[in-house]
Amino acid sequence: MRIVLLGAPGSGKGTQAKNLIAHYGIPQISTGDALRAAVKAGTELGKKAKAVMEAGQLVANEIVIGIVEERLAQPDAQKGFILDGFPRNTAQAQVLDEMLKRIGRGGIDKAVHLHVTDEEIVRRLLERARIEGRADDTEPVIRKRIEVYNAETHPLLDYYQKQNKLTTVEGVGSLVEIFQRILGALK
């Protein structure tokens, strides 16, 4: 199964991706994790991405696309994958569709949108920042990330809806409840 998880930062995509990995036995491809690892390692990619991420902006398409294509071409992604944090805009979704055809992976089976209110996202991310000490999760940056998401990423819902691949799941509740909603949507 080839799944795209959509939702604002802090909507629970990463948490639910881990549940889907265990359930389906397919890899999670998280651009956020890959970018943070590159920043931490101080790679050229990481240096380019660091300033953009700290300002709450989206990292350039070509950087993100390069990371994703390398990962999707690996053997463990052959039977399926979960994309978390990519695509982030319609242009990336179109490139993803072309990329999947080019590397022989077929198309996306389902796009799952985790719906969470803006205020709940702010609450979750401020709590995560407190617990994990994440410098990129200050309230002004969180609000900017939500604004960018609404402008850039939200149009993806229409993109996948037009392909009859979108399902929206309420992202508030216990982790088990949310996961059961996702599994129901994927049937």
TIRO-2110 file (N, C-alpha, C; in Angstrom, 1 decimal):
// TIRO-2110
0.8, -1.2, 0.0, N, 1, A
0.0, 0.0, 0.0, CA, 1, A
0.9, 1.2, 0.0, C, 1, A
0.5, 2.2, -0.8, N, 2, A
1.3, 3.5, -0.9, CA, 2, A
0.4, 4.6, -0.4, C, 2, A
0.8, 5.1, 0.8, N, 3, A
-0.1, 6.0, 1.5, CA, 3, A
0.6, 7.4, 1.7, C, 3, A
-0.1, 8.5, 1.5, N, 4, A
0.4, 9.8, 1.9, CA, 4, A
-0.4, 10.2, 3.1, C, 4, A
0.3, 10.7, 4.1, N, 5, A
-0.4, 11.2, 5.3, CA, 5, A
-0.3, 12.7, 5.2, C, 5, A
-1.4, 13.4, 5.3, N, 6, A
-1.5, 14.8, 5.2, CA, 6, A
-2.1, 15.4, 6.5, C, 6, A
-1.6, 16.6, 6.9, N, 7, A
-2.1, 17.2, 8.1, CA, 7, A
-1.1, 18.3, 8.5, C, 7, A
-1.6, 19.3, 9.2, N, 8, A
-0.7, 20.3, 9.7, CA, 8, A
0.4, 19.8, 10.6, C, 8, A
1.4, 20.6, 10.8, N, 9, A
2.5, 20.2, 11.7, CA, 9, A
1.8, 19.9, 13.1, C, 9, A
2.1, 18.8, 13.7, N, 10, A
1.6, 18.5, 15.0, CA, 10, A
0.2, 17.8, 15.0, C, 10, A
-0.2, 17.4, 13.8, N, 11, A
-1.5, 16.8, 13.7, CA, 11, A
-1.4, 15.3, 14.0, C, 11, A
-0.2, 14.7, 14.2, N, 12, A
-0.1, 13.4, 14.6, CA, 12, A
0.4, 12.4, 13.4, C, 12, A
0.8, 13.0, 12.3, N, 13, A
1.2, 12.2, 11.2, CA, 13, A
2.3, 11.2, 11.5, C, 13, A
3.4, 11.7, 12.2, N, 14, A
4.5, 10.9, 12.6, CA, 14, A
4.1, 9.7, 13.5, C, 14, A
3.3, 10.0, 14.5, N, 15, A
2.8, 9.0, 15.4, CA, 15, A
2.0, 8.0, 14.7, C, 15, A
1.1, 8.4, 13.9, N, 16, A
0.2, 7.4, 13.2, CA, 16, A
1.0, 6.7, 12.1, C, 16, A
2.0, 7.3, 11.6, N, 17, A
2.8, 6.6, 10.6, CA, 17, A
3.5, 5.4, 11.2, C, 17, A
4.0, 5.5, 12.4, N, 18, A
4.6, 4.4, 13.2, CA, 18, A
3.6, 3.3, 13.4, C, 18, A
2.4, 3.6, 13.7, N, 19, A
1.4, 2.5, 13.8, CA, 19, A
1.1, 1.8, 12.5, C, 19, A
1.1, 2.6, 11.4, N, 20, A
0.8, 2.0, 10.1, CA, 20, A
2.0, 1.1, 9.6, C, 20, A
3.2, 1.5, 10.0, N, 21, A
4.4, 0.7, 9.7, CA, 21, A
4.3, -0.7, 10.3, C, 21, A
3.9, -0.7, 11.6, N, 22, A
3.8, -2.0, 12.3, CA, 22, A
2.6, -2.8, 11.7, C, 22, A
1.6, -2.1, 11.3, N, 23, A
0.4, -2.8, 10.8, CA, 23, A
0.6, -3.4, 9.4, C, 23, A
1.2, -2.6, 8.5, N, 24, A
1.4, -3.0, 7.1, CA, 24, A
2.7, -3.6, 6.8, C, 24, A
3.7, -3.3, 7.7, N, 25, A
5.1, -3.8, 7.4, CA, 25, A
5.7, -3.1, 6.2, C, 25, A
5.4, -1.8, 6.1, N, 26, A
6.0, -1.0, 5.0, CA, 26, A
6.8, 0.2, 5.6, C, 26, A
7.8, 0.8, 5.0, N, 27, A
8.6, 1.8, 5.6, CA, 27, A
7.9, 3.2, 5.6, C, 27, A
8.2, 4.0, 6.6, N, 28, A
7.8, 5.4, 6.7, CA, 28, A
8.9, 6.2, 6.0, C, 28, A
8.5, 7.1, 5.2, N, 29, A
9.4, 8.0, 4.6, CA, 29, A
9.0, 9.4, 5.1, C, 29, A
9.8, 9.9, 6.1, N, 30, A
9.5, 11.2, 6.7, CA, 30, A
10.5, 12.2, 6.3, C, 30, A
10.1, 13.2, 5.5, N, 31, A
11.0, 14.2, 5.1, CA, 31, A
11.4, 15.1, 6.2, C, 31, A
10.5, 15.3, 7.2, N, 32, A
10.9, 16.1, 8.4, CA, 32, A
12.1, 15.5, 9.1, C, 32, A
12.0, 14.2, 9.4, N, 33, A
13.0, 13.5, 10.1, CA, 33, A
14.3, 13.5, 9.3, C, 33, A
14.2, 13.3, 7.9, N, 34, A
15.4, 13.3, 7.1, CA, 34, A
16.1, 14.7, 7.1, C, 34, A
15.3, 15.7, 7.0, N, 35, A
15.8, 17.1, 7.0, CA, 35, A
16.4, 17.4, 8.4, C, 35, A
15.8, 17.1, 9.5, N, 36, A
16.4, 17.3, 10.8, CA, 36, A
17.7, 16.6, 11.0, C, 36, A
17.7, 15.3, 10.5, N, 37, A
19.0, 14.6, 10.5, CA, 37, A
20.1, 15.3, 9.7, C, 37, A
19.8, 15.8, 8.6, N, 38, A
20.7, 16.5, 7.7, CA, 38, A
21.2, 17.8, 8.4, C, 38, A
20.3, 18.5, 9.1, N, 39, A
20.7, 19.7, 9.8, CA, 39, A
21.6, 19.3, 11.0, C, 39, A
21.3, 18.3, 11.7, N, 40, A
22.1, 17.9, 12.9, CA, 40, A
23.5, 17.4, 12.4, C, 40, A
23.5, 16.7, 11.3, N, 41, A
24.8, 16.2, 10.8, CA, 41, A
25.6, 17.3, 10.1, C, 41, A
25.0, 18.5, 9.8, N, 42, A
25.7, 19.6, 9.2, CA, 42, A
26.1, 19.3, 7.8, C, 42, A
25.3, 18.5, 7.1, N, 43, A
25.5, 18.3, 5.7, CA, 43, A
25.2, 19.5, 4.8, C, 43, A
25.6, 19.5, 3.6, N, 44, A
25.3, 20.6, 2.7, CA, 44, A
23.8, 20.8, 2.6, C, 44, A
23.1, 19.8, 2.5, N, 45, A
21.6, 19.8, 2.5, CA, 45, A
21.1, 20.4, 3.8, C, 45, A
21.7, 19.9, 4.9, N, 46, A
21.2, 20.4, 6.2, CA, 46, A
21.5, 21.9, 6.4, C, 46, A
22.6, 22.4, 5.9, N, 47, A
22.9, 23.8, 6.0, CA, 47, A
22.0, 24.6, 5.2, C, 47, A
21.6, 24.2, 4.0, N, 48, A
20.6, 24.9, 3.2, CA, 48, A
19.3, 24.9, 3.8, C, 48, A
18.9, 23.8, 4.4, N, 49, A
17.6, 23.6, 5.0, CA, 49, A
17.4, 24.3, 6.4, C, 49, A
18.5, 24.5, 7.1, N, 50, A
18.4, 24.9, 8.5, CA, 50, A
17.7, 26.3, 8.7, C, 50, A
18.2, 27.3, 7.9, N, 51, A
17.7, 28.6, 8.1, CA, 51, A
16.2, 28.7, 7.6, C, 51, A
15.9, 28.0, 6.6, N, 52, A
14.5, 28.0, 6.1, CA, 52, A
13.6, 27.3, 7.2, C, 52, A
14.0, 26.2, 7.8, N, 53, A
13.2, 25.5, 8.8, CA, 53, A
13.0, 26.4, 10.0, C, 53, A
14.1, 27.0, 10.4, N, 54, A
14.0, 27.8, 11.7, CA, 54, A
13.0, 29.0, 11.5, C, 54, A
12.8, 29.4, 10.2, N, 55, A
11.9, 30.5, 10.0, CA, 55, A
10.5, 30.0, 9.8, C, 55, A
10.3, 28.7, 9.8, N, 56, A
9.0, 28.1, 9.6, CA, 56, A
8.5, 28.0, 8.2, C, 56, A
9.4, 28.2, 7.3, N, 57, A
9.1, 28.1, 5.8, CA, 57, A
9.3, 26.7, 5.3, C, 57, A
8.8, 26.5, 4.1, N, 58, A
9.0, 25.2, 3.5, CA, 58, A
10.3, 25.1, 2.8, C, 58, A
11.0, 24.0, 2.9, N, 59, A
12.3, 23.7, 2.2, CA, 59, A
12.1, 23.6, 0.7, C, 59, A
13.0, 24.1, -0.1, N, 60, A
12.9, 24.1, -1.5, CA, 60, A
12.5, 22.7, -2.1, C, 60, A
11.6, 22.7, -3.1, N, 61, A
11.2, 21.5, -3.7, CA, 61, A
12.3, 20.6, -4.1, C, 61, A
13.3, 21.1, -4.8, N, 62, A
14.4, 20.3, -5.3, CA, 62, A
15.1, 19.5, -4.2, C, 62, A
15.3, 20.1, -3.1, N, 63, A
16.0, 19.5, -2.0, CA, 63, A
15.2, 18.3, -1.4, C, 63, A
13.9, 18.6, -1.2, N, 64, A
13.0, 17.6, -0.6, CA, 64, A
12.8, 16.4, -1.6, C, 64, A
12.6, 16.8, -2.9, N, 65, A
12.3, 15.8, -3.9, CA, 65, A
13.5, 14.9, -4.1, C, 65, A
14.7, 15.4, -4.0, N, 66, A
15.9, 14.6, -4.1, CA, 66, A
16.0, 13.5, -3.0, C, 66, A
15.7, 14.0, -1.7, N, 67, A
15.6, 13.1, -0.6, CA, 67, A
14.6, 12.0, -0.8, C, 67, A
13.4, 12.3, -1.2, N, 68, A
12.3, 11.4, -1.4, CA, 68, A
12.6, 10.4, -2.5, C, 68, A
13.1, 10.8, -3.6, N, 69, A
13.4, 9.9, -4.7, CA, 69, A
14.4, 8.9, -4.4, C, 69, A
15.5, 9.3, -3.7, N, 70, A
16.5, 8.4, -3.2, CA, 70, A
15.9, 7.3, -2.4, C, 70, A
15.0, 7.7, -1.5, N, 71, A
14.4, 6.8, -0.5, CA, 71, A
13.4, 5.8, -1.2, C, 71, A
12.6, 6.4, -2.1, N, 72, A
11.6, 5.5, -2.7, CA, 72, A
12.2, 4.5, -3.6, C, 72, A
13.4, 4.7, -4.1, N, 73, A
14.1, 3.8, -5.0, CA, 73, A
14.7, 2.6, -4.2, C, 73, A
14.7, 2.7, -2.9, N, 74, A
15.3, 1.6, -2.1, CA, 74, A
14.4, 0.3, -2.1, C, 74, A
15.0, -0.9, -2.0, N, 75, A
14.2, -2.1, -2.2, CA, 75, A
13.0, -2.2, -1.2, C, 75, A
13.2, -1.7, 0.1, N, 76, A
12.2, -1.9, 1.1, CA, 76, A
10.9, -1.1, 0.8, C, 76, A
11.0, -0.2, -0.2, N, 77, A
9.8, 0.6, -0.5, CA, 77, A
9.0, 0.0, -1.7, C, 77, A
9.5, -1.1, -2.2, N, 78, A
8.9, -1.7, -3.4, CA, 78, A
7.5, -2.2, -3.2, C, 78, A
7.2, -2.7, -2.0, N, 79, A
5.8, -3.2, -1.8, CA, 79, A
4.9, -2.2, -1.2, C, 79, A
5.4, -1.0, -0.9, N, 80, A
4.6, 0.1, -0.4, CA, 80, A
5.4, 1.0, 0.6, C, 80, A
4.8, 2.1, 1.0, N, 81, A
5.4, 3.1, 1.9, CA, 81, A
4.4, 4.0, 2.4, C, 81, A
4.8, 4.7, 3.4, N, 82, A
4.0, 5.8, 4.0, CA, 82, A
4.8, 7.1, 3.9, C, 82, A
4.3, 8.0, 3.2, N, 83, A
4.9, 9.3, 3.1, CA, 83, A
4.3, 10.3, 4.1, C, 83, A
5.2, 10.8, 4.9, N, 84, A
4.8, 11.7, 6.0, CA, 84, A
5.6, 13.0, 5.8, C, 84, A
4.9, 14.1, 5.5, N, 85, A
5.6, 15.4, 5.2, CA, 85, A
6.0, 15.6, 3.8, C, 85, A
5.5, 14.8, 2.9, N, 86, A
5.7, 15.0, 1.5, CA, 86, A
4.6, 14.2, 0.8, C, 86, A
4.0, 14.8, -0.2, N, 87, A
4.2, 16.1, -0.8, CA, 87, A
3.6, 17.2, 0.1, C, 87, A
4.2, 18.4, 0.0, N, 88, A
3.7, 19.5, 0.8, CA, 88, A
3.0, 20.5, -0.1, C, 88, A
3.0, 20.4, -1.4, N, 89, A
2.2, 21.3, -2.3, CA, 89, A
1.9, 20.5, -3.5, C, 89, A
1.0, 21.1, -4.3, N, 90, A
0.5, 20.4, -5.5, CA, 90, A
1.6, 20.1, -6.5, C, 90, A
2.6, 21.1, -6.6, N, 91, A
3.7, 20.8, -7.6, CA, 91, A
4.5, 19.6, -7.1, C, 91, A
4.7, 19.4, -5.8, N, 92, A
5.4, 18.2, -5.3, CA, 92, A
4.6, 17.0, -5.6, C, 92, A
3.3, 17.1, -5.4, N, 93, A
2.4, 15.9, -5.7, CA, 93, A
2.5, 15.5, -7.1, C, 93, A
2.5, 16.4, -8.0, N, 94, A
2.6, 16.1, -9.5, CA, 94, A
4.0, 15.4, -9.8, C, 94, A
5.0, 16.0, -9.2, N, 95, A
6.4, 15.4, -9.3, CA, 95, A
6.4, 14.0, -8.7, C, 95, A
5.8, 13.8, -7.6, N, 96, A
5.7, 12.5, -7.0, CA, 96, A
5.1, 11.5, -7.9, C, 96, A
3.9, 11.9, -8.5, N, 97, A
3.2, 11.0, -9.4, CA, 97, A
4.2, 10.6, -10.6, C, 97, A
4.9, 11.5, -11.1, N, 98, A
5.8, 11.3, -12.2, CA, 98, A
6.9, 10.4, -11.8, C, 98, A
7.5, 10.7, -10.6, N, 99, A
8.6, 10.0, -10.0, CA, 99, A
8.2, 8.5, -9.8, C, 99, A
7.1, 8.3, -9.2, N, 100, A
6.6, 6.9, -9.0, CA, 100, A
6.5, 6.1, -10.2, C, 100, A
6.0, 6.7, -11.3, N, 101, A
5.9, 6.0, -12.6, CA, 101, A
7.3, 5.7, -13.1, C, 101, A
8.2, 6.7, -13.0, N, 102, A
9.5, 6.5, -13.5, CA, 102, A
10.3, 5.4, -12.9, C, 102, A
10.1, 5.3, -11.5, N, 103, A
10.9, 4.2, -10.8, CA, 103, A
10.1, 2.9, -10.6, C, 103, A
8.9, 2.9, -11.3, N, 104, A
8.1, 1.7, -11.3, CA, 104, A
7.4, 1.3, -10.0, C, 104, A
7.0, 2.3, -9.3, N, 105, A
6.4, 2.1, -8.0, CA, 105, A
4.8, 2.2, -8.0, C, 105, A
4.3, 2.5, -9.2, N, 106, A
2.8, 2.7, -9.3, CA, 106, A
2.4, 4.1, -8.6, C, 106, A
1.2, 4.3, -8.5, N, 107, A
0.7, 5.6, -8.0, CA, 107, A
0.4, 5.5, -6.5, C, 107, A
0.0, 6.6, -5.9, N, 108, A
-0.5, 6.6, -4.5, CA, 108, A
-1.8, 5.9, -4.4, C, 108, A
-2.0, 5.1, -3.4, N, 109, A
-3.3, 4.4, -3.2, CA, 109, A
-4.3, 5.2, -2.5, C, 109, A
-3.8, 5.9, -1.4, N, 110, A
-4.7, 6.7, -0.6, CA, 110, A
-3.9, 7.8, 0.1, C, 110, A
-4.6, 9.0, 0.2, N, 111, A
-4.1, 10.1, 0.9, CA, 111, A
-5.0, 10.3, 2.1, C, 111, A
-4.5, 10.2, 3.3, N, 112, A
-5.2, 10.3, 4.5, CA, 112, A
-4.9, 11.7, 5.2, C, 112, A
-6.0, 12.5, 5.3, N, 113, A
-5.8, 13.8, 6.0, CA, 113, A
-6.2, 13.7, 7.4, C, 113, A
-5.3, 14.0, 8.3, N, 114, A
-5.6, 14.1, 9.8, CA, 114, A
-6.0, 15.5, 10.1, C, 114, A
-7.3, 15.7, 10.4, N, 115, A
-7.8, 17.0, 10.6, CA, 115, A
-7.7, 17.3, 12.1, C, 115, A
-7.1, 18.4, 12.4, N, 116, A
-6.9, 18.9, 13.8, CA, 116, A
-7.0, 20.5, 13.8, C, 116, A
-7.7, 21.1, 14.7, N, 117, A
-7.9, 22.5, 14.7, CA, 117, A
-6.5, 23.2, 15.0, C, 117, A
-6.4, 24.5, 14.5, N, 118, A
-5.2, 25.3, 14.7, CA, 118, A
-4.8, 25.4, 16.1, C, 118, A
-5.8, 25.6, 17.0, N, 119, A
-5.5, 25.8, 18.4, CA, 119, A
-5.0, 24.6, 19.1, C, 119, A
-5.5, 23.4, 18.7, N, 120, A
-5.0, 22.1, 19.2, CA, 120, A
-3.6, 21.9, 18.7, C, 120, A
-3.3, 22.3, 17.5, N, 121, A
-1.9, 22.1, 16.9, CA, 121, A
-1.0, 23.0, 17.7, C, 121, A
-1.3, 24.2, 18.0, N, 122, A
-0.5, 25.1, 18.8, CA, 122, A
-0.2, 24.5, 20.2, C, 122, A
-1.3, 24.0, 20.8, N, 123, A
-1.1, 23.4, 22.1, CA, 123, A
-0.2, 22.2, 22.1, C, 123, A
-0.4, 21.3, 21.1, N, 124, A
0.4, 20.1, 21.0, CA, 124, A
1.9, 20.5, 20.7, C, 124, A
2.2, 21.4, 19.8, N, 125, A
3.5, 21.7, 19.5, CA, 125, A
4.3, 22.5, 20.6, C, 125, A
3.6, 23.3, 21.3, N, 126, A
4.2, 24.0, 22.5, CA, 126, A
4.6, 22.9, 23.5, C, 126, A
3.7, 22.0, 23.7, N, 127, A
4.0, 20.9, 24.7, CA, 127, A
5.2, 20.1, 24.2, C, 127, A
5.2, 19.7, 22.9, N, 128, A
6.3, 18.9, 22.4, CA, 128, A
7.6, 19.7, 22.5, C, 128, A
7.6, 21.0, 22.3, N, 129, A
8.8, 21.9, 22.4, CA, 129, A
9.3, 21.8, 23.8, C, 129, A
8.4, 21.9, 24.8, N, 130, A
8.8, 21.9, 26.2, CA, 130, A
9.4, 20.6, 26.5, C, 130, A
8.9, 19.5, 26.1, N, 131, A
9.4, 18.1, 26.4, CA, 131, A
10.7, 17.8, 25.7, C, 131, A
10.7, 18.1, 24.4, N, 132, A
11.9, 17.7, 23.6, CA, 132, A
12.9, 18.8, 23.4, C, 132, A
12.6, 20.0, 23.8, N, 133, A
13.5, 21.1, 23.6, CA, 133, A
13.8, 21.5, 22.1, C, 133, A
12.7, 21.4, 21.3, N, 134, A
12.8, 21.7, 19.9, CA, 134, A
12.8, 23.2, 19.7, C, 134, A
13.9, 23.7, 19.2, N, 135, A
14.0, 25.1, 18.9, CA, 135, A
13.1, 25.7, 17.8, C, 135, A
12.6, 24.8, 16.9, N, 136, A
11.8, 25.3, 15.8, CA, 136, A
10.3, 25.3, 16.2, C, 136, A
10.0, 25.0, 17.5, N, 137, A
8.6, 25.0, 17.9, CA, 137, A
8.3, 26.1, 19.0, C, 137, A
8.6, 27.4, 18.6, N, 138, A
8.1, 28.5, 19.4, CA, 138, A
6.7, 28.9, 18.9, C, 138, A
5.9, 29.6, 19.7, N, 139, A
4.6, 29.9, 19.3, CA, 139, A
4.5, 30.7, 18.0, C, 139, A
5.3, 31.8, 17.8, N, 140, A
5.3, 32.5, 16.5, CA, 140, A
5.6, 31.6, 15.3, C, 140, A
6.6, 30.8, 15.5, N, 141, A
7.0, 29.9, 14.4, CA, 141, A
5.9, 28.8, 14.1, C, 141, A
5.3, 28.3, 15.2, N, 142, A
4.2, 27.4, 15.0, CA, 142, A
3.1, 28.0, 14.2, C, 142, A
2.7, 29.2, 14.6, N, 143, A
1.6, 29.9, 13.9, CA, 143, A
2.0, 30.2, 12.4, C, 143, A
3.2, 30.5, 12.2, N, 144, A
3.7, 30.7, 10.8, CA, 144, A
3.6, 29.4, 10.1, C, 144, A
4.0, 28.3, 10.7, N, 145, A
4.0, 27.0, 10.0, CA, 145, A
2.5, 26.6, 9.7, C, 145, A
1.6, 26.9, 10.6, N, 146, A
0.2, 26.7, 10.3, CA, 146, A
-0.3, 27.5, 9.1, C, 146, A
0.1, 28.8, 9.1, N, 147, A
-0.2, 29.7, 8.0, CA, 147, A
0.3, 29.2, 6.7, C, 147, A
1.6, 28.7, 6.7, N, 148, A
2.2, 28.2, 5.5, CA, 148, A
1.5, 26.9, 5.0, C, 148, A
1.2, 26.1, 6.0, N, 149, A
0.4, 24.8, 5.7, CA, 149, A
-0.9, 25.2, 5.0, C, 149, A
-1.6, 26.1, 5.6, N, 150, A
-2.9, 26.4, 5.0, CA, 150, A
-2.8, 27.0, 3.6, C, 150, A
-1.8, 27.7, 3.4, N, 151, A
-1.6, 28.3, 2.0, CA, 151, A
-1.0, 27.3, 1.0, C, 151, A
0.0, 26.6, 1.4, N, 152, A
0.7, 25.7, 0.5, CA, 152, A
0.2, 24.3, 0.4, C, 152, A
0.0, 23.7, 1.6, N, 153, A
-0.3, 22.3, 1.7, CA, 153, A
-1.8, 21.9, 1.6, C, 153, A
-2.6, 22.8, 2.2, N, 154, A
-4.0, 22.5, 2.2, CA, 154, A
-4.6, 22.3, 0.8, C, 154, A
-4.1, 23.0, -0.3, N, 155, A
-4.7, 22.7, -1.7, CA, 155, A
-4.5, 21.2, -2.1, C, 155, A
-3.5, 20.5, -1.5, N, 156, A
-3.4, 19.1, -1.8, CA, 156, A
-4.6, 18.3, -1.6, C, 156, A
-5.5, 18.7, -0.6, N, 157, A
-6.7, 18.0, -0.3, CA, 157, A
-7.5, 17.9, -1.6, C, 157, A
-7.6, 19.1, -2.3, N, 158, A
-8.4, 19.1, -3.6, CA, 158, A
-7.7, 18.2, -4.6, C, 158, A
-6.4, 18.2, -4.7, N, 159, A
-5.7, 17.4, -5.7, CA, 159, A
-6.0, 16.0, -5.5, C, 159, A
-5.9, 15.5, -4.3, N, 160, A
-6.2, 14.0, -4.1, CA, 160, A
-7.7, 13.7, -4.1, C, 160, A
-8.5, 14.7, -3.7, N, 161, A
-10.0, 14.5, -3.8, CA, 161, A
-10.4, 14.3, -5.3, C, 161, A
-9.8, 15.1, -6.2, N, 162, A
-10.2, 15.0, -7.6, CA, 162, A
-9.8, 13.6, -8.2, C, 162, A
-8.8, 12.9, -7.5, N, 163, A
-8.4, 11.6, -7.9, CA, 163, A
-9.1, 10.5, -7.2, C, 163, A
-10.1, 10.9, -6.3, N, 164, A
-10.8, 10.0, -5.5, CA, 164, A
-9.9, 9.1, -4.6, C, 164, A
-8.8, 9.8, -4.1, N, 165, A
-7.9, 9.1, -3.2, CA, 165, A
-7.9, 9.7, -1.8, C, 165, A
-8.6, 10.8, -1.5, N, 166, A
-8.6, 11.4, -0.3, CA, 166, A
-9.6, 10.9, 0.7, C, 166, A
-9.2, 10.8, 2.0, N, 167, A
-10.1, 10.5, 3.1, CA, 167, A
-9.6, 11.4, 4.2, C, 167, A
-10.6, 12.0, 4.9, N, 168, A
-10.3, 12.9, 6.0, CA, 168, A
-10.7, 12.1, 7.3, C, 168, A
-9.7, 12.1, 8.3, N, 169, A
-9.9, 11.5, 9.6, CA, 169, A
-9.8, 12.5, 10.7, C, 169, A
-10.7, 12.5, 11.7, N, 170, A
-10.6, 13.4, 12.8, CA, 170, A
-9.3, 13.0, 13.6, C, 170, A
-8.4, 13.9, 13.8, N, 171, A
-7.1, 13.7, 14.4, CA, 171, A
-7.1, 14.0, 15.9, C, 171, A
-8.2, 14.1, 16.6, N, 172, A
-8.3, 14.3, 18.0, CA, 172, A
-9.0, 13.1, 18.6, C, 172, A
-8.4, 12.7, 19.7, N, 173, A
-8.9, 11.5, 20.5, CA, 173, A
-7.7, 10.7, 20.9, C, 173, A
-7.9, 9.5, 21.4, N, 174, A
-6.8, 8.7, 21.9, CA, 174, A
-6.1, 8.2, 20.6, C, 174, A
-4.8, 7.8, 20.8, N, 175, A
-4.0, 7.3, 19.7, CA, 175, A
-4.6, 6.1, 19.1, C, 175, A
-5.2, 5.3, 19.9, N, 176, A
-5.9, 4.0, 19.4, CA, 176, A
-7.1, 4.4, 18.6, C, 176, A
-7.9, 5.3, 19.1, N, 177, A
-9.1, 5.7, 18.4, CA, 177, A
-8.8, 6.3, 17.0, C, 177, A
-7.8, 7.2, 17.0, N, 178, A
-7.4, 7.8, 15.7, CA, 178, A
-6.8, 6.7, 14.7, C, 178, A
-6.0, 5.8, 15.2, N, 179, A
-5.5, 4.7, 14.4, CA, 179, A
-6.6, 3.9, 13.8, C, 179, A
-7.6, 3.6, 14.6, N, 180, A
-8.8, 2.8, 14.2, CA, 180, A
-9.5, 3.5, 13.1, C, 180, A
-9.6, 4.8, 13.2, N, 181, A
-10.3, 5.6, 12.1, CA, 181, A
-9.5, 5.5, 10.8, C, 181, A
-8.2, 5.6, 11.0, N, 182, A
-7.3, 5.5, 9.8, CA, 182, A
-7.4, 4.2, 9.1, C, 182, A
-7.4, 3.1, 9.9, N, 183, A
-7.5, 1.8, 9.3, CA, 183, A
-8.9, 1.6, 8.6, C, 183, A
-9.9, 2.1, 9.2, N, 184, A
-11.2, 2.1, 8.6, CA, 184, A
-11.2, 2.8, 7.3, C, 184, A
-10.6, 4.0, 7.2, N, 185, A
-10.5, 4.8, 6.0, CA, 185, A
-9.7, 4.1, 4.9, C, 185, A
-8.7, 3.2, 5.3, N, 186, A
-7.9, 2.6, 4.3, CA, 186, A
-8.5, 1.3, 3.7, C, 186, A
-9.6, 0.9, 4.2, N, 187, A
-10.2, -0.4, 3.7, CA, 187, A
-10.9, -0.1, 2.5, C, 187, A
END
